[in-house]
Amino acid sequence: MFPTVPTEDSYTIYSRRHRRGKNVRIGDLITFDSPIFKRQAACKRIIGMPGDYVLRDPPQAPTAGGAAVPPMGKAGHGREEPVMIQVPEGHVWVAGDNMAYSRDSRFYGPLPMALITGKVLFNGDGLFSWKSFRGPQLTPVGTFDDAE
């Protein structure tokens, strides 16, 4: 989830009260069991809830939402066009913040809510101490609604 969650010397505090998709919403950063790699965890942002319509861009596309996609290759083969799909019941649509290098729902499809293990609350870097909650070392990971 780079750049939101740095890769080196960082820690993440997440709540297990949100297991199996309980009380999650669009914009939340979640942790889940990877559907493509056994015994590995992943962290992505929810962009579609059950019943929502989302644009499925080609896997690892650098753009989202059907922005103009230039043709590739000498033979004139264009990229795959985005397709509008509905997120099935019991699933969410997730995307990484680094769109060009993210393996997310564009790659493996809708994520079953049963795989969700928690919701990310805080992210920090350096050495952790409980005093970090008071200082600027620990930053809350907000949703899109928090920006309003």
C-alpha positions as CSV (number, residue, x, y, z in Angstrom):
1,M,0.0,0.0,0.0
2,F,2.9,2.3,-0.7
3,P,2.8,5.4,-0.3
4,T,0.1,5.3,2.3
5,V,1.8,2.6,4.3
6,P,5.6,2.8,4.0
7,T,7.4,-0.5,3.5
8,E,10.5,-0.1,5.8
9,D,10.6,0.6,9.5
10,S,6.9,1.1,9.8
11,Y,4.1,-0.4,11.9
12,T,0.4,-0.6,11.4
13,I,-2.3,-0.7,14.1
14,Y,-5.5,-2.4,13.0
15,S,-8.7,-3.4,14.6
16,R,-9.8,-7.0,14.5
17,R,-13.4,-5.9,15.4
18,H,-13.9,-5.4,11.7
19,R,-13.3,-9.1,10.8
20,R,-15.4,-10.5,7.9
21,G,-16.3,-7.0,6.8
22,K,-18.2,-5.9,9.9
23,N,-18.8,-2.1,9.8
24,V,-16.4,-1.4,6.9
25,R,-17.2,1.2,4.3
26,I,-15.8,2.8,1.1
27,G,-12.5,4.4,1.7
28,D,-11.4,2.2,4.6
29,L,-8.0,0.6,4.5
30,I,-8.4,-3.1,5.3
31,T,-6.2,-6.1,5.9
32,F,-7.1,-9.5,4.5
33,D,-5.8,-13.0,3.7
34,S,-4.5,-12.9,0.2
35,P,-6.7,-14.7,-2.3
36,I,-3.7,-15.5,-4.5
37,F,-0.9,-16.3,-2.1
38,K,-1.4,-18.8,0.7
39,R,-0.6,-17.7,4.2
40,Q,0.1,-14.1,3.3
41,A,-1.7,-11.0,4.3
42,A,-2.5,-8.0,2.1
43,C,-3.7,-4.4,2.7
44,K,-5.9,-2.5,0.3
45,R,-8.5,0.3,0.2
46,I,-12.2,-0.5,-0.3
47,I,-13.7,1.2,-3.3
48,G,-16.8,-0.8,-3.8
49,M,-19.3,-2.4,-1.4
50,P,-21.9,-5.2,-2.2
51,G,-24.3,-4.0,-4.9
52,D,-22.1,-1.1,-6.0
53,Y,-21.1,-0.7,-9.7
54,V,-17.4,-0.2,-10.3
55,L,-15.3,0.1,-13.4
56,R,-13.0,-2.9,-13.8
57,D,-9.8,-1.5,-15.4
58,P,-7.2,-3.8,-16.8
59,P,-4.9,-5.4,-14.1
60,Q,-2.0,-3.1,-13.1
61,A,-3.3,-0.2,-15.2
62,P,-1.8,3.2,-14.2
63,T,-5.1,4.9,-14.3
64,A,-8.5,4.3,-12.8
65,G,-12.1,5.0,-13.8
66,G,-11.8,4.7,-17.5
67,A,-9.4,7.5,-18.2
68,A,-8.0,7.7,-21.7
69,V,-5.8,4.7,-22.4
70,P,-3.3,5.0,-25.4
71,P,-2.8,2.1,-27.7
72,M,0.2,-0.1,-27.1
73,G,2.5,-2.0,-29.5
74,K,3.4,-1.6,-33.2
75,A,0.6,-3.8,-34.4
76,G,-2.0,-1.3,-33.1
77,H,-3.3,-3.5,-30.4
78,G,-5.0,-1.3,-27.9
79,R,-5.3,-1.9,-24.2
80,E,-8.3,-3.7,-22.7
81,E,-11.2,-1.2,-22.2
82,P,-12.7,-0.8,-18.7
83,V,-15.9,-2.8,-18.0
84,M,-18.7,-1.8,-15.6
85,I,-19.5,-4.6,-13.2
86,Q,-21.6,-5.0,-10.1
87,V,-19.9,-6.1,-6.8
88,P,-21.7,-9.3,-5.7
89,E,-23.3,-9.7,-2.3
90,G,-20.8,-10.7,0.4
91,H,-17.9,-9.2,-1.5
92,V,-16.0,-5.9,-1.7
93,W,-13.9,-4.3,-4.5
94,V,-10.4,-3.3,-3.3
95,A,-7.6,-1.2,-4.9
96,G,-4.1,-0.3,-3.9
97,D,-3.0,3.3,-3.6
98,N,-0.1,2.7,-6.0
99,M,-2.3,1.8,-9.0
100,A,0.4,0.9,-11.5
101,Y,2.0,-1.8,-9.3
102,S,-1.0,-3.1,-7.3
103,R,-2.4,-6.6,-7.3
104,D,-5.9,-5.9,-6.3
105,S,-9.5,-6.6,-7.4
106,R,-8.6,-5.7,-11.0
107,F,-6.3,-8.7,-10.9
108,Y,-8.3,-11.3,-8.8
109,G,-11.9,-9.9,-8.9
110,P,-14.2,-9.1,-6.0
111,L,-12.8,-10.0,-2.6
112,P,-15.0,-12.2,-0.3
113,M,-15.7,-10.4,3.0
114,A,-14.9,-13.6,4.8
115,L,-11.2,-13.0,4.0
116,I,-11.1,-9.6,5.8
117,T,-9.1,-9.8,9.0
118,G,-9.2,-6.1,10.2
119,K,-9.4,-2.4,9.5
120,V,-6.2,-0.3,9.6
121,L,-6.6,2.5,12.2
122,F,-3.1,4.0,12.6
123,N,0.2,3.9,10.8
124,G,3.6,5.0,12.1
125,D,7.3,4.8,11.5
126,G,10.3,4.3,13.7
127,L,10.2,2.8,17.2
128,F,6.8,2.3,18.7
129,S,5.8,3.3,22.2
130,W,2.3,3.9,23.7
131,K,3.2,7.6,24.0
132,S,3.1,7.7,20.1
133,F,-0.6,8.1,20.3
134,R,0.0,11.6,21.7
135,G,2.8,12.7,19.4
136,P,3.0,13.2,15.7
137,Q,4.8,9.8,15.2
138,L,1.5,8.0,14.8
139,T,-0.9,9.2,12.1
140,P,-4.5,8.0,11.7
141,V,-5.3,6.3,8.4
142,G,-8.5,8.1,7.3
143,T,-11.2,7.3,4.8
144,F,-12.3,9.5,1.9
145,D,-15.1,10.9,4.1
146,D,-12.5,12.3,6.5
147,A,-11.2,14.7,3.9
148,E,-14.5,16.6,3.6
